[in-house]
Structures are given as C-alpha cells and as structure tokens.
Amino acid sequence: MAQGIRAGVGKAALAALALMLGTLTAPAAGAAAETIKVGFMAPLSGIFAQAGKDMLEGIKLAFEQIGYQSAGRKIELIEEDSEGNPAVAQAKYRKLVTQDHIHVLTGVLLSNIGYGLIQPIERDQLPTLFLTTPDDLTKKNVSKWILRTNFAASQPMHPLGDYAAKTLKYRKVVTIAMDNPFGHEQIGGFQRVFEDAGGRVVQKIWVPLNALDFAPYLTQVGKDADAVCAVFVAAQGVRFIKQYAEYGLKARLPLIGSGVMTDEHVIRNLGDEAVGAVGALIWAPTLATPANRTYLKLAEAKVGRTPAYFTAIMYSAGRWVAEAAKIVEGRVEDRERFLAAIRKASETVEDPRGPIKLDEWGNPTQNVYILKVEKVGGKLTNTVVHTYPMVSQFWTYKADEFLKLPAYSRDYPPARP
C-alpha cells in the first residue's frame, strides 16, 4: 500500500512538473498565435494624400496576396495618418509603439517627418522600413534600425545629371523645386553630376511646401538656359506641370526632373502638358520583366488603374516583412533577428523594379531608369529610354570621399550665374 501511495505521489509530481513546464513554454506558443503587428504611417489627408493612399494600396496588396498570414501568424496592418505634420507624426508614432505594440514600422513619406522619427526609433529599437528619402539617413546619420525600401533623395538624380549633360547635351539649366530636404537633396544630386560633366546650374528657385500657385516662381525663370530641372510631388507636381505649360515655358524650355514628379500618380491627372517631360526613377510600369508583369496584373486588378511608383515600393516593403517573418519562423519579437531577416529578404524576394542589394548603410543599390512621358494608345505613360544599372547612393564617387563633402542642402552646391 505504501508503495502504491509513493507511486501515486510520483505520478502526481510528474503531472505537476509537466504542467509547470507547459506553463513556462506557453508564452512562446501563445506568441506564435498572436498577430504580427505592422505599423503604417503616411499622409492620408492634406496636400500629399494621394501619395499616401498609393503607398497604403501597395502594402495592402502585398499582404492580401498571402491572405494576411506569414509563418503561421496572422498579419495585422495598423494604419495612421501623419497629415504631413511632424507633430502629428510624433503622436501617431507613440501610439503605434506604446498602445498597438507594433513589431515593425513601415511607410513615412516626407523627409522632415523621417528625420524627426530617427531618435525615437533608435530609442525603441524598432525595426523600420522607411519609404522616405533623406540622404543622411543612410549616409551620415545612420540608424541600424532603419532600412530604406526606396532611394536616397539624390540617388536617381545623379544619373539624371549625367544624362542631361552627356545625352541631352544641355549646358545651362535652371532648377525649381520644393523647399524641403527632398527638394534640396534631389537638386543637389543633379547639380553635382551635371556640373562635373561640364554643365552649369545658373539659377535655383525654391517653392514653399504648401504652395499650389506657381506663378510667382515661374516668372522668375531666366531665359538664358537650355532646360528646367524641377522637383515636386503629388498635388504640387500636377499643378506645376499644368502651369509650366500655361505660362508658355513648355514651348521654349524642355522640362526634366524628378521621376516622382512625372510618376503615374501625377500624370493620371494631366493631359498633353506632361508629354515630353524626362525624369529619373527606380520603377516604371513599362519595365518588361516577369516580376513587374506579375505585379502589374495584381495591382491593376485591385486598384483598377496603372499603379503609382509609391504603390510598387510599398508592395516591396510588405513582401520583405512577410518573407522576413518566415525566415525567423514567426519569432518577430526577436528584433535583432527580425531586422537581419528583413535585410536578407530584400535581396531574395524578386522585385518589380529589378535587382536590389542593400548596402552597409541600409540603402538599396538598384537600377535607375531615365523615363520619358509619352502618349501611347491615347494614354500617358512613362517609357524607359535608358537604364543605369545598379546605381549606388554614392553614384560613382568613393563613399569615404563623398562623405567628407558637405551634405546637399538649400545652398550647396551653390548656383553659378
């Protein structure tokens, strides 16, 4: 009988031990059942709302393609409207981190908002995939927690400067751009390479970020130039191109500039006034690659029109996140491993824009396409006229020498009338 009691106690002890071990391992099992929380922030209202909505379409498309699941866990997308306002963006960021407990942050369009979020992201050690383009984010003010899905602002404009000087044979150019870091850095990148190739920027005009009447600025454009290089986004791009034609400048000065300014999200609201504009960008709907054809079929079926470049970039971001979750077998709470997995995923997932390799600073080395707006079948589109393969954010300059120079800014490089 005593042996039976001892055996019973032994069985009870083993059962208790098993229960205790099960309890200790429960958090891991429970975590696997919880959602992977993906934060998304962009301007969904205000002057840049269309760009923000295109971005949101892209990441939704990526997650819908996989049924909002990866590595056995459901994906939850938590959307926030930054309103294009840095103070609002800071408040929305705090909400995403402290209330929603997101595992990764995606989106962010405007440079001033991107710069403002670097410190809190570093503090929180939050894996982040920025679309925003500040040069210094992946040059001099690098955060290990931030990877870029897009391009450094000056990156596509370096090739445009080369193309303008060597192929278009322009010698004197006037620049006109939005007066924010994106405008400053895009113009800076164009100017440096254009002038290194023998050209000269003779005048630089800056336009406030909220301006939609360009008359006061267009009337400043000098006559002694071969072309105008411009940088605007969303509603500003639409209004600028319309007024550029209305004021007679299109007829006498060819328009070149940021490919974002002549992207699908802009030209879908324009007519013949956009025809002939030349830009530089990392994606175009006319890219004849299997990955891009597959993406376009998905996107056009979903949104009912040719998608914008912002949609393609955020589609990439969503696919990187989903693939990274698989790489870490769903354990996205391990932030170091999850971040490393996102970096790995960026190079293994076939992308609509072409080959991608993140450099040591977290910026994609990728193709830059020179695009020309043409009317094909009665519809405006961006045709690829030249490809610069695997362009680094440092162009052809050596990184250490590039980083010794002043950052591109409102006043650097200066105009040389």
N, C-alpha and C positions, 0 to 999 in steps of 0.2 A: 504494500500500500504506500509506504514511504517512497518507494521507487516511482510509483505512479504519480505521486504528488510532485516529486522532483522533475519527472518528465513533463508533467503539465506545466510546471513553472517554467521549465526550459522552453517549451513551445510558446508560452505566453511572452517570454523575454525576447525570443526570436521575432515574434509577431510585432512586438513593440519596437524592436530595433529596425525592422523593415519599414514600419510606419514612419519612424523618425527619419530614416534615410530618404524615404519617399517625400517627406515634408521638406527636407533640405534641398532636394533636387527639383522641387516643384516650381520655383521661380524660373528656372531655365525652360521648363516645359511650358509654363504659363507665358513666358516672354515670346516663345515661338508662336503662340496662338494670338498674341496681340498684333495690332496693326503696325505697319511701318508708316510712320507719320512724316509726310513730305510737306514742308512749308513752301509756299509760293508767294512772292511779293512782286507787284508791278503796278504801274499807274493804270487803273481800270476806269478812271474818270479824269476829266481835265483834258488839256491840250494834247497829251501823249497817249490818250486812252486807246486809240486804235492799235498802236504798237503793243500795249499791254494785253489787249484782248487777243491779238495774234499770238503772243507768247503763250497765253493760257491755253489756246487751242492746241498748240504744239505739244505741251506736256500732257494734256489730257489724251491726245491722240496716241502717244507712246504707251500710256497706262491702259487705255481702252483696248489696245492691240493685244495685251496679255491678260485681259479680264481683271485688271486692278489686283493682280496677285503675283508674288515672286517668292521663291524659296519657301513655299508653303505658308506664307503670311499674306494677309490682305494689305493692300496699299491704300492709305487714306491721304488724299490731297487736300490740304488746308489753304484756302486762297485768301489773300489780304490785298487790299487796295492802298498803295502808298500815296495816291493822289498826286504824285510827282512832288511831294512836300517832304523835305528831310526830317522835320519834327514829327510828322505823322508816321513816317517810315520807322523812326526810332521806337515810337509807341507800339506800332504793329509788330516790330521785331521782338520787343519784350513780351508781348502777348503770346507770340508763337513759341518762344522759349520757355517761359515760366508757367503758362496756362496749358498750352497744347502739347508741350514736351516733344517737339519735333526732333527727328533723327538727322535730318538734312534740310538745308535751306537752298531754294532754287529761285531763279528769276533775277530781279533787280535790273532796271533799265538805265537810269540816269547816273552819270558819273559822280555828281555831288552826293547822291544817296549812297552809292557804293563806297566812296571814301569814308563817309560817316559811319558805316557799319563795320569797318575793319576792326576797330578796337573792341567793341562788344563781342564780335565773333571770335577774336583771339582770346578774350577773357573766358568765354563759354566753351572754347574748344569745340566748336560746332562745324562738322563737315559742310562745306558750302560750295555750290556751283553757281557762279555769277555769270550772267549774260553781259553785265555792264563792262565797259571797256577801258577804264583808266590805265594809262601806260604804267604808272608807278606801282600799280597793284601787282604787276609781275616783272618789275624792274628794280626799283629802289626801295619800295615799301612792301616787301613780300611777306605774305602770311602763309604759313604751312597749311592752314585750314581752308584756304580758298583756292579753288581751281577754276579756271575760266573755260566756258564752253564756246565762247565767241571768238573775238580777236582783240588784241591790244589796239587802241584807237588809231595809232599811227601806222599799224602793220599793213593794211591794204593800200594806204595812201603812199607808202614808199614806192611800190610798183607803179602806181598811177603817175608819180613824178617822173619815173624812168620812161614810161610810155609816152607821156606828154612831150618830153624833150626829144627822145630818140625816134619815135614812130610818127607822132603828130607834128613834130618839128616846131613846136611853139618855143618862142624865145622870151616873151614878156607876158606875164599872167597877173590878173587882179584876183584876189581871194575875198570871199564874203561868206561869213559863217556865223553860226550860233555862238553867243558869247558865254561859253561854259567849257569845262575841261575837255569834253568830247570835241567841240569845235576847235579849240586851241591845239589839241594834240593831232587831230587829223590834218589840219592845215600845216602844222609844224612838220609832220612826216612828209607830206607832199613837197613842201618848200625845200627841205634839206636835200632830198634826192634830185629834185628838179634843178636846183642851183648847182649841185655837184656835177650835173650833166651839162651845164652850160647855160641854163635858163636863168630867169630873174623874176622874183615876185616884186612888182613895182608898187603895189598898194594892198593894204589889208583893212577890211571893213568888218566890224563886229556888230551883231544884231542881238538885242535883248532876248532872253529865252521865251518870253511870253508875247513877243511881237508877231502880229499877223498882217500888218500893213508894212510892206517893204519899200514903199515909195521914197521915204527919206533916205534910204540906203542905196537904192538902185540909181538914184540921181547923182550919187557920189562917184559912181564907176567911171574912171577915166577912159578916154578914147584911145590912148596910146598903149594898146595891149593886143595880144593875139587871141586871148580866150579869158574866160572867167572860171575859176575853180570855186565851187560852193559846197557847203556842208549844212544840211538841215534834215530834220526827222519828222515823220508823221504829218500833222496838220500844217506845220511850218513848211515842210517840203512841198506840199500841194500848193499852198498859197504862193510860195516863192517862184516856183516854175511857171505858174499862171501869170504872175505879174512880170516876170522876166520877159515873157513874150509880149504882154500888153504894152510894156514900155519900149518896145522895139529893139531890145537888146539881143534877142534870139537871132534876129536877121543879120546882125553885124558881128557878134562875138559868140563863138561856139561855147557851149556850156559843158564843163566837165566837173567831176567832184565825187563825193562820197556815193558809193553804191547804195547806201541806206536811203539816200535822198531820192533815188530813182527806182527803189525796190517796188515790188508788186503792191504793197500796202499804200504806196503813193500813187503810182501810175494808174491803178484801177479807178482813181477819181479824176483822171486827166484825159485830154484828147491829144490832138496833133502838136500842142505846145511842148509836149515832152519828147517828141520824136527827134532822134539825133543826139540826145544827151549821152555822154560817156561817163561811166562810173567804174569803181573797183570794189569788188565784194567777194565773199568766200563761198557763195552759193548762188545758183540761178536755176529757174525752173527748166531751162533748156539744156541743162547738163545731161548728156546722153550716156548715163551709166546705169547698170542694172539696179543698184541701190536707190538711185534717185527716181527711176521709173516706178519702182515698187512704192516708195514713199509718196510720190505724186498721186498714184492711184488711190492710196489710202486717204490722203489729205483731201483730194478733190471730192471724193465720195462723201467725206464727213462735212466739209465746210462749204461745199457747193461752188467753189471758185478756185482759181490758182492761188495756192498759199503764199504767204509772205515769207521773207527770209527769217523773220523772228520766229515764225512757226517751225521752220526747219531746225533752227538752233535749239529751241526748247524741246523739240521732239528728240534730238540727240541727248539732251540733259536727262530726260525721262528714261531713255533706254540705258544710259550709263548707270543711273541709280538702280534700275531693276536688275541689270546684269551684275552689278557690284553686290547686291543682296544675295544673289546666287553664289557668288564667289566666296562669301563669308558664311554660307549656309544659313542665311537668315539672321545671323547674330550682329545686327546693325548697331546694337548698343556698345559694341567694342569699337569706339570711334576711330582709333588709330588704324585698325584693320579695315574698317569700312572705307575710310578715306583712301587708303592704299589700293583697295579694290576698285574704287571709282576711277582712280588713275589708270589702273590696268584695263578696266572695261572700256575706257575711252579709246584705247588703241586696238582692241579686239573686236568691238562692235562695228560692223560695216556701216559707214555713214553716207547719207545722201550727198554731202558736199565733196567727198573724196577722202584720200588718206589723211590721217591725223596722228601726230605724235606730240604729246605734252612734253615741253622742255623742263629743265630742272627748276624753273621759276613758276611752273604751273600754267603756262600759256601754250595753246596749240600752235605747232608748226604745221602749216597746211597750204593748200593751193589758194592763190588769189586770181580771180578771173576779171579781166577787163570786159565790161559789158557795154552794149550799145542798145538804147531803146529804139525798137523798130515796130512797125505795124505789120503784123503777119495775120492774114485771113481776117482783116478788119479789126484786129485786137492788138493792143500794145503788149509787148513782151521784151524781156531782156535777153539779147542774143550774145553769146560768148564770142568775142572777136580775138581774144588772146589769153593764154594761160601762163601764169608764173608759178612753176611747181614748187611745193614745199617751202613756202616763204617763212623765214624766222621773224620774230618780233624785232630783231636787230637788223633786218634786211641783210645786206652783205657785209655790214660792218662787224668788227670783232666786238663781242659783248663787253669785255673789260674796257676797251677804248670808248665804246658808246656810253657806258655808264659814268665815265669821267666828265662828260659834257653836261651842260645844263639841261634840265628836262624841257621838253617842248611846252611852251606856255603862250600866253597872250602876246608877249613881246619878244619871244625867242623861237626861231630866228627872226630878226627884225626885217621889215620891208626895206628895199633898196631902190628908192625912186630914181 
